[in-house]
């Protein structure tokens, strides 16, 4: 499948929707872990549900699945699995309004990897947008650095997750067009379930003893995380444009700040108590991300 010249609307609204769903899922998962569900258990549940959500893609697959070079979607699923591990630990370690924007650094990583791996070119508009997004990540990530415990650890894990997800995006764009894209993502979903099996020996918490509220938060967050994965991965697999999609997806930095300060208390979050200075620092970073998205839209195509 060739990458078309003019991006369809799904390339834009898919990742924008994913960005919002990601923030809500992160708030829910964090609350579930605060109320007693272990991080490893949470990672396993997220990967298991994600595999189930991606499985229906087999219904849309065309052609024999077995003709795929299976190792390619398995490598992609490993990148996704490791990214999930790092992102859950980052959510546990730092505030969502810090962790989510820092992962926006994936924009720059995708842009660089797209060139290095030879998945096409990145336009001048997109390099500007990616640079603005990186600047926004710096502002958002360091806001509140003086007050919050575990912030440095959370930033480190968020960057590691961003690197894994960036590699996943570029490899999907590079390999999925050699095959039927639904087949590629469906096989990758099986890979997610396979890698999740390696977590079983490390789950030491007694999930049966966890409160009903904790289970509800974790299952709700994991389901939303899986759904945002579908609306994010499909446009990359179908059309390419990994850099444009990632810049739009980095709008989760905006959502994370707004949601933390407006509806975060419904999820048990106390980020809105960080003070006005932190809010305006993060809002500044969020506005830079908004400008980056506009530049990406004006840029048009990779």
N, C-alpha and C positions, 0 to 999 in steps of 0.2 A: 504494500500500500504506500503510495506516495504522499508526502506531506503537502497539503493544498496551500495555495498562496495567500488566501484571505481567511483568517480565523473565523469559524462560526461562533455564534453567541454562546454555545455550550462551553467553549474554551474560557469564557469570562465568568458566566454565572455559576458554572459548576464549582470552581475553586472558591468563589465568593460565598456560596452556600456552605461549602465544606469548612471554611474559616469560622463561620458562626457556630456550626455544629461542634467543631473542635473545642471551642471555648466552653460551651455548655457541658460537653462531655468531660473536660478537664476539671471543671468545678465539681461535678458530680463524683468523679473518681477520687478526687482529693478528699472530699467529705467521707466517702466510703472507707478510705484508708484511715482517716482520723478516727472513725468510729469503730475500728477494730480489724478490718480485713487487711491481711499482709500484702506487701508490695508484690512478692513473687506470685501469690495467688491472684492478685489483680491482673498482673501481666498475662498469666495463663488464661484467665477468663476473657480478657480482651482479644487475645490471639485466637482462642477457640470460637468466639462469636464472630470475629472477622472472617474466619475460614467459612463459617456457615453462611454468612451474608454474601460472600463472593461465589459460593457454589452454584446458585441459579444461573450464573453466566454460562454454564455448560449447556443450558437450554438454547442459548443464542449462538453457540459455536457452530461453525460450518467446517466440514471436512474432518478427516480422521485425526483424533487427538494424538494417537500414538506416533504420527509422523513428525511431531514436534521434537526438537532437540531438548529433551526434558531438563538437562542441566541448566539451561538458560533461565527458564522461569523459576527453577529452584534457587539459583543465585539471587535473583530478584527477591524471592520470598525470604531469603536469609537476611538481606539488607533491611527488608521491612520488619522482620522479627527483631533484629538487633535494635533497630530504631524504636520499636515499641518498648523494648526493655529499658533503654535509656530515657525515653520520654516519661514513662511511669515513675521512674526513680526521680527524674527532674521535677515532676508534678508534686511528688511527696516532699522534696527538699526545699522548694522555693515557691513563692507566691505565683499564682497563675498569671497575674498581670506582669510578671517578670519573665517567667519561663516561656510563655507563648510568644511574646515579641522577640526574644533572643533566638528562637528557632527560625525567625525570619531571615537569619544569616544564610539559610539554605538557598536563598535567591542568588547570592553571589557564588556559592558553591556550585549550583546548577549551571550558572552562566559559564564559569571556568571549566567545569567538567564537560559541558557541551562542546567546547572548542577543543579541549585536550583529547577527548575520545572520538571526535570527528562526527558528531551528530548534527552537523550543519553549522551555520554561522549565527552570531548574535549581533543584532543591529546596534548602531550608536545610541539610539533612543533607549534600548533595553539596558545597555551598560550604565547610562546615566540613572535610569530607574533603579537598577540593582545597587548602585553606589549610594543613592539616597536611602534605600531600604536598609543598607548596612549602617549608615549613620543613625538612622532611627533606632535600629537595634541597640547601638551603643548607648544612646540616650535612655531608652526604655530599660535596658538591662542594668545600668548603673544607678538609676533612680531608686532611692531607698537603700542604697548599698550600706549606708552608715547605720541602719537600724535593724535590718532583717537578718536573723540567724540562718545559716545554711545557704545564703544567697550565692556565694562563690561556687559551692558544690553544685547547686541547682543550675547555674549558668554553664558550668563545665559539662554536666550531663546533657543539657539542652543542646549545646554545640555538637556533642558526640551524636546525639539523635539526628540533628540537622545534617551532619555528614553522611550518615547511613541513608536517610531519606533522599538526599540529593543524588547519591549513587543509584538508588532504586529508580528515581525518576528518569535519569539519563539512560540507564540500561533498558527501561521500558520503552523509551523513545527509540533507542537504537535497535532493539531486538524484536519488539512486538510487531513491527511493520513487515517483518519477514514472514509472519504467520498471520492467521486469523486472530485479531486482537482479543476477542472474547475467549477464545481457546487459551491464549497465553495467560490471561489473568485468572482463568478458571484453574489451570494447572498450578499457578502460583499460589492460589488459595489452599490447595492441598499441601503445598510446601510449608505454608504458615502453620497448619495443623501438625505437620511432621516435626518442625523445629520446636513447637510448643511442648512436645512430649519430653524433651530434655529438661524441662522445668519441674516435672513431677517429683523427682527425688529431693528437691529443695523446698518444697512447700511444707512448712512445719506448723503453720497456724491451723487451728481447728475451726474450719469454716462453719461446721454445724453449730458451733457455740457463738458465732457472730450474730449480732442483733439483726432483726428484720430490716431495720432502716439501713444498716450498713450494706446488707445484701442488695437492697433495692437501689441504693446509690451506685454500687459497683455495676450491677447488671444494666441499669439505665445508661450509665456513662459508657460502658463497653459497647452497648448497642449503638449509641450515637457516634462513638468513635469509629465503629465499623462502617456505618452509613456514610460518614464523611469521607472515609477511605474510598468508597465506591464513586461518589460524585467528584472526587479529586483524581482518581487514577484513570477513570474511563476516558476523559478528554485527552489525556496524554497518550493513552494507548491507541485511541481512534485517530487523533489528528496531529500529535506531536506538540510543538509549542511549549516545551517544558519551562522555558524562562518566563514567558508571559503568564502561564498558569501559576507559577510560584510567586510572582510578584502580586497577582491578585489574591493568592492564598495567604500572603503575608498580612492581609487586612485583619487577620485574627489578632494582630497586635492592637488594632483599634477596638475590636470587640472585647478583648480581654480587659482593657482599661475601663470601657464603658460598663460592661457587665459586672466587673468587680465592685464598682462604685455605686451601681444602681440596684441590681438584683442579686448581688453576691451574698447578701445576708440571708436570702432564702436557702442558700446552699451551705450555710454555716460559715461563710467566709468572713474574715475580719479585716480584709485588705482596705476597705473603705475608711478604716480608722487610722491609716498611715499618715493622714494629714494632707492639707491643701497643696503644700509644696511638692510632695511626691506625685499627687494627682496631676498637677500642671506639667511636671517634668515628663510624665508618661503620656499626657495628652499631646505635648509637643512632639514627642517621638511618633505618636499615632498619626498626627497630621502630616509629618514627613512621609510616612507610609502611604497616606492617601494621595499625596502628590506623586509618589512613585507609581502608584496604580494608574493615575491619569496619564502620566507620560507613557506607560506601557500601552494603554489603550490608543493613544495618539500614534505611537510607533507602529501599531498595526500588525506586523508579521515578523517572524524570525527569518 
